[in-house]
Amino acid sequence: MAAVKSFEQNMERLEEIVSKMETGDLTLDDALNYYEEGIKLSRACYSKLSDAEKKIEKLLKKRTADGSAEFETRNMDLFNESES
């Protein structure tokens, strides 16, 4: 069973594939193999980004008095420690 790779590892490999494909020096079979691998990697990256987005939405969501969900809006600037 293959080890699950991190988002960063998948992106790095995807960048390598794109670079190789952009050269135009690949055979058709090699290009198709790289394309297939690239599609799998892009889907894995999209899935991880989607999961991260859901976690962020869950963290920002709060309940109002009547139980309905409302998103908190506030300054999310991590580099500015003072809140406006």
CORMO-V967049 format. One record per pair of residues at least 24 apart in sequence whose C-alpha atoms are under 8 Angstrom apart, sorted by the first residue. I is the first residue (numbers start at 1). J is the second residue. D is the distance in Angstrom with one decimal. If there is no record, write none. Layout:
BEGIN
i=I j=J d=D
i=I j=J d=D
END
This chain:
BEGIN
i=7 j=44 d=7.8
i=7 j=45 d=5.8
i=7 j=48 d=6.8
i=10 j=41 d=5.9
i=10 j=42 d=7.9
i=10 j=44 d=7.7
i=10 j=45 d=6.8
i=11 j=41 d=7.5
i=11 j=42 d=7.9
i=11 j=45 d=7.2
i=14 j=38 d=5.8
i=14 j=41 d=6.5
i=14 j=42 d=7.4
END
